[in-house]
Amino acid sequence: MSKPRTSLHNNLRNIVPSFLLSGLLTIGTIFIAGCSSPQPRPAEPEPETATPAEEVKAPTKEIRVKTQYPRQYTVKKGDTLWEISSMFLQDPWYWPEIWQKNQQVANPHLIFPGDVLTLIYVNGQPQMRVNEAEHRQIQQENGGRPVKKLSPSIRTSPLKASIPSIPGDAIRQFLTKPRVVTKEELDKAPYIVGSEDNHLISGDGDRVYVRGEIDKERVRFSVFRPGKALRDPDTNEILGYEAIHTGEIHITDYDDPASGDLTKTVREVLTGDRLLAEDRSKLENLYFPHIPDKEITARILELNEALAGVAQLQVVVINKGERDGIEIGHLLATFTNGDIIRDRHNKRSSKPVKLPNERSGLVMVFKTFDRVSYAITLESRRVIRNYDYLHTPKF
């Protein structure tokens, strides 16, 4: 029995010095750390910090955080990414650059009602941490039944459940109607030549007859009426024609003339109205606002359903399109066209004086054509008017 005791005694003799040495080193480290100079405190509200799992590259542009922003924000139904980003950032379009990579979220750009957002700093750069609320239920299209999220599995909620970038109701009708068409498209489009009862005006359910070259691979078309020409304010060149949506038609016979039944009419259908293939554009839940990488100068050539001017979340038509490098999501600053006045106090000259153009707001392009585009006003400092100027923002 003495042999085991001797072995235990020897083992303890070897372990104790090592343990004491390790403890002394630890105490020394703590002492040295305590003597280092304290770091200055950040301005209120004090941001949280985090150690990144991988190196975070500094953004190419400075991301300016607001001096006053919420320490945490719980996403609510009806919120938009633009509105939330405006709470934290002076330049809300940089929101894609501040979402922290989150392994629990399949797409870190998607946030949902109930998520908790916290602004933190990683390597000195602002990042947005997205924490999914515990026991949060996401309403999915599963027979109307809510589906409970189980952590820590990756969230696979449908895109419809996430909050949108911008209010969808403001632009929904413009994704398919009205449209902008060229003179060539007008000339080639089939047209309604008459109706079953020889009426000049037709409506939902009426049988009408169509002439022209019809794509026999299609049975459903949009019916539209040629609208006014869209002219460039600078050159007076016609950039396209508005296509005013009047309804839809289901073709039943492809003879000459072809036969079809009107459906989903939104206004009276007249002889001479044209047929176009249905526009398959859909409302995207996520638009990524971004500044053009080159200088763009444009003009507003049309205000939607407004005579004097538009404000926030209204739609304008601009005189630049895909051929000019315009992309969906492009942000453009709007500027009022300064008035031309007479300087009544200058006795030496009666030459008119052009007042400077003043910034009036910010728009985002959401639909593009070849030579024109549709944009929604995201910010409005003052009334935005027809023929106002647009430029690549400089901040």
Secondary structure as GFF3:
##gff-version 3
##sequence-region A 1 395
A	DSSP	alpha_helix	2	35	.	.	.	ID=ss1
A	DSSP	beta_strand	48	49	.	.	.	ID=ss2
A	DSSP	beta_strand	72	74	.	.	.	ID=ss3
A	DSSP	alpha_helix	81	88	.	.	.	ID=ss4
A	DSSP	three_ten_helix	92	94	.	.	.	ID=ss5
A	DSSP	alpha_helix	95	98	.	.	.	ID=ss6
A	DSSP	beta_strand	116	122	.	.	.	ID=ss7
A	DSSP	beta_strand	125	131	.	.	.	ID=ss8
A	DSSP	beta_strand	137	139	.	.	.	ID=ss9
A	DSSP	beta_strand	146	148	.	.	.	ID=ss10
A	DSSP	three_ten_helix	159	161	.	.	.	ID=ss11
A	DSSP	three_ten_helix	168	170	.	.	.	ID=ss12
A	DSSP	three_ten_helix	172	174	.	.	.	ID=ss13
A	DSSP	beta_strand	179	181	.	.	.	ID=ss14
A	DSSP	alpha_helix	183	188	.	.	.	ID=ss15
A	DSSP	beta_strand	191	195	.	.	.	ID=ss16
A	DSSP	beta_strand	201	202	.	.	.	ID=ss17
A	DSSP	beta_strand	207	211	.	.	.	ID=ss18
A	DSSP	beta_strand	220	231	.	.	.	ID=ss19
A	DSSP	beta_strand	238	253	.	.	.	ID=ss20
A	DSSP	beta_strand	258	263	.	.	.	ID=ss21
A	DSSP	beta_strand	269	270	.	.	.	ID=ss22
A	DSSP	beta_strand	274	277	.	.	.	ID=ss23
A	DSSP	beta_strand	297	303	.	.	.	ID=ss24
A	DSSP	beta_strand	315	318	.	.	.	ID=ss25
A	DSSP	three_ten_helix	322	324	.	.	.	ID=ss26
A	DSSP	beta_strand	331	335	.	.	.	ID=ss27
A	DSSP	beta_strand	340	341	.	.	.	ID=ss28
A	DSSP	beta_strand	353	354	.	.	.	ID=ss29
A	DSSP	beta_strand	359	368	.	.	.	ID=ss30
A	DSSP	beta_strand	373	380	.	.	.	ID=ss31
A	DSSP	beta_strand	389	391	.	.	.	ID=ss32
###
